């Protein structure tokens, strides 16, 4: 019997690709409330996870939660919505759902830390509403010893039908193709990234594990400086780097050793694999 999985956020950047990659291995019920204005996928069922009944939720052994306000930019203008979605809504949902919850946290919780961060790094006080919701939900589930797995993502990158083109390499590659330039600010800043294919393989590895205990995992493919990402794209497309003014931004690295050790997992280290996949994707869709 295939595991019956509830996928929340199935129309999103990550969820839409995760469904397509794993639908043959698991019995996935994909839902989305279409909060984000992205192209609607035909396989997605329109439902809000907060409206699901306890009786309905008994059908599923695991929920993969990729919903919610997914960035600082989305959360700051809508603080009450962010708290209701990322924090209160998820807490209420877990009270109804008795199975295992695998949910999207964020590497941005380390944004006040300089240097390499693992899952035991003291986080400090969050400086924006998005980080507040992620820090608080992680701590809540940890204190209540809930049957949850928190995934702290690096910046997710790579092709997907509902790709977020504004994100780092996604954006640099698109600019290189369409504008023949790579735009760069903050060249010395470190930014941890997560290849979307690594993310999906990591979720699959967790789904196949039978142990149920609360755990936080950093998911990060590589930690490089912004100039390193820009140089890779510039070399691939033979275009110049156009310098922009530096901005105030976070600067940290993430350790993925816990996940690699526990799951015997190998992340993608060659970022050219990501940029070449993006190139193929954009050329097919433009």
C-alpha positions in Angstrom: 0.0 0.0 0.0 1.3 3.4 -0.9 1.5 6.0 1.8 -1.4 8.5 1.6 0.1 12.0 1.7 -1.6 15.3 2.0 0.3 17.9 0.1 -0.5 21.5 1.1 0.7 24.2 -1.3 0.6 21.9 -4.3 0.2 24.8 -6.7 3.4 26.6 -5.6 6.9 26.7 -6.8 8.0 23.7 -4.8 4.7 21.8 -4.4 3.9 21.6 -8.1 7.2 19.9 -8.9 7.2 17.7 -5.8 3.8 16.3 -6.8 5.0 15.5 -10.3 8.2 13.8 -9.0 6.6 11.7 -6.3 3.1 11.0 -7.5 4.1 7.5 -8.8 5.7 6.6 -5.4 3.1 7.9 -3.0 -0.7 8.4 -3.0 -0.7 12.2 -2.9 -3.7 14.4 -2.4 -2.6 17.8 -3.6 -4.4 20.9 -2.3 -3.9 24.7 -2.5 -5.9 27.7 -1.6 -4.4 29.7 -4.5 -3.2 32.5 -2.2 -0.3 33.1 -4.5 -1.3 34.3 -8.0 0.5 31.6 -9.9 -0.5 29.5 -12.9 -3.1 26.9 -11.8 -2.1 23.3 -12.2 -4.8 21.0 -13.3 -4.1 18.3 -10.7 -4.5 20.7 -7.8 -7.7 20.6 -5.7 -8.8 24.0 -4.3 -9.0 23.7 -0.6 -7.6 25.7 2.4 -5.8 23.5 4.8 -7.3 25.4 7.7 -10.8 24.4 6.7 -10.1 20.6 6.7 -12.0 18.5 9.3 -10.4 16.1 11.7 -12.4 13.3 10.1 -11.1 14.1 6.6 -7.5 14.3 7.9 -7.6 10.8 9.3 -7.2 9.5 5.8 -3.6 10.6 5.7 -0.5 9.3 7.4 1.7 12.3 6.6 1.2 15.9 5.6 3.8 17.8 3.6 3.1 21.5 4.3 4.5 24.0 1.8 1.8 26.6 2.2 1.9 29.9 4.0 3.5 33.3 3.5 6.8 32.3 2.0 9.0 35.3 2.2 9.8 38.5 4.1 8.4 40.5 1.1 5.1 38.7 1.3 4.8 38.9 5.1 5.8 42.4 6.1 2.9 44.1 4.3 0.5 41.5 5.7 1.6 40.8 9.3 -1.7 39.5 10.6 -2.1 37.2 7.5 1.4 35.9 8.0 0.8 35.1 11.7 -2.5 33.5 10.9 -1.1 31.4 8.1 2.4 30.5 9.3 1.7 30.2 13.0 -1.8 30.1 14.3 -3.2 28.2 11.3 -0.5 25.6 11.4 -0.9 25.1 15.2 -4.6 24.6 14.8 -4.1 22.3 11.9 -1.7 20.1 13.8 -4.2 19.7 16.7 -6.6 18.2 14.2 -4.1 16.2 12.2 -2.7 13.2 14.2 -0.2 12.1 11.6 3.4 13.2 10.8 3.8 16.8 9.7 6.7 17.7 7.4 6.7 21.5 7.1 8.6 24.3 5.5 10.6 26.4 7.9 13.3 28.7 6.6 17.0 29.2 6.7 16.3 32.9 7.1 15.9 32.3 10.9 19.8 32.4 10.9 19.8 35.9 9.3 21.2 37.6 12.4 24.1 35.1 12.6 27.5 35.7 11.0 29.2 32.4 10.0 28.2 28.8 9.6 24.9 27.8 11.2 23.8 24.4 12.2 20.5 23.4 13.8 21.8 24.1 17.3 23.0 27.6 16.6 21.3 30.2 18.9 19.1 32.2 16.7 18.5 35.4 18.6 15.6 37.8 18.2 13.9 37.9 14.7 13.9 41.3 13.0 10.8 40.9 10.8 7.4 39.2 10.9 8.3 36.4 8.6 11.3 35.2 10.6 9.2 35.7 13.8 6.6 33.2 12.5 9.3 30.6 11.5 11.3 30.9 14.7 8.1 30.7 16.8 6.5 27.7 15.0 9.8 25.7 15.2 10.0 26.4 19.0 6.3 25.6 19.6 6.5 22.2 17.9 9.8 21.5 19.7 8.4 22.3 23.1 5.2 20.4 22.5 7.2 17.4 21.2 4.9 17.2 18.2 5.2 14.6 15.5 6.9 17.0 13.1 9.9 17.5 10.9 10.9 21.1 10.3 12.9 21.8 7.1 14.9 25.0 7.1 15.5 25.7 3.4 18.3 27.6 1.9 17.2 29.8 -1.0 15.4 27.3 -3.3 16.5 27.4 -6.9 15.9 25.5 -10.1 13.2 24.9 -12.7 9.5 24.4 -11.9 6.3 25.1 -13.8 5.5 27.8 -11.2 9.1 29.0 -10.9 9.9 32.1 -8.8 12.0 34.0 -11.3 13.0 36.7 -8.7 15.2 34.3 -6.8 19.0 34.6 -7.1 20.2 32.1 -9.8 16.7 31.9 -11.3 16.9 35.6 -11.8 20.6 35.8 -12.9 20.1 33.1 -15.5 16.9 34.7 -16.9 18.7 38.1 -17.1 21.7 36.5 -18.8 19.4 35.0 -21.5 17.0 38.0 -22.0 19.3 41.0 -21.2 22.8 39.6 -21.9 23.8 40.8 -18.5 24.3 39.5 -14.9 23.3 42.0 -12.2 25.2 41.8 -8.9 25.0 43.5 -5.6 26.8 42.5 -2.3 29.5 40.4 -4.0 31.1 39.2 -0.7 27.9 38.2 1.0 27.4 34.4 1.5 24.1 33.0 0.5 23.1 29.3 1.1 21.1 27.8 -1.8 19.0 24.7 -2.1 18.5 23.0 -5.5 14.8 22.2 -5.8 15.6 18.6 -7.0 17.7 18.1 -3.8 14.7 19.4 -1.8 12.4 16.9 -3.3 14.8 14.0 -2.9 15.2 15.0 0.8 11.4 15.0 1.3 11.2 11.6 -0.3 13.9 10.3 2.1 12.0 11.5 5.1 8.7 10.0 3.8 10.4 6.6 3.5 11.6 6.7 7.1 9.3 5.2 9.7 10.7 7.0 12.8 8.5 9.7 14.1 10.1 12.4 16.3 10.4 16.1 16.2 13.5 17.2 14.4 14.9 20.3 12.6 17.0 19.8 9.5 18.9 22.4 7.5 18.5 21.7 3.8 21.2 23.4 1.8 23.1 22.4 -1.4 26.0 24.9 -1.3 27.2 28.0 0.5 28.9 30.5 -1.8 29.3 34.2 -2.2 27.1 36.2 -4.5 30.1 36.9 -6.7 30.6 33.1 -7.1 27.0 32.7 -8.4 27.4 35.6 -10.7 30.7 34.4 -12.1 29.2 31.0 -12.9 26.3 32.5 -14.9 28.6 35.0 -16.6 31.0 32.3 -17.7 28.1 30.0 -18.9 26.5 32.7 -21.0 29.6 34.7 -21.9 28.1 38.0 -20.6 29.3 40.8 -18.4 28.5 41.3 -14.8 26.8 44.6 -14.1 27.5 45.9 -10.6 24.6 47.4 -8.5 24.8 49.3 -5.3 25.2 47.1 -2.2 22.1 46.7 0.0 21.5 45.7 3.6 21.1 41.9 3.5 21.9 38.8 5.5 25.2 37.0 5.3 25.5 33.5 6.7 26.2 29.9 5.8 24.2 26.7 6.6 25.5 23.3 7.6 23.7 20.3 6.2 25.8 17.7 8.1 22.9 16.5 10.2 20.7 15.6 7.3 23.6 14.1 5.3 24.6 11.9 8.1 21.2 10.7 9.2 20.0 10.0 5.7 23.3 9.2 3.9 22.3 12.0 1.6 24.4 13.9 -1.0 23.5 17.4 -2.1 24.3 18.9 -5.5 27.6 20.7 -5.1 28.1 21.9 -8.8 26.0 25.0 -9.3 26.4 24.7 -13.0 24.0 21.8 -12.9 21.4 24.2 -11.6 22.1 27.0 -14.1 22.2 24.6 -17.1 18.8 23.1 -16.0 17.5 26.7 -15.7 18.8 27.5 -19.2 17.1 24.6 -20.7 13.9 25.4 -18.9 13.8 29.1 -19.9 14.7 28.4 -23.5 11.7 26.0 -23.8 9.3 28.3 -22.1 10.3 31.7 -23.5 
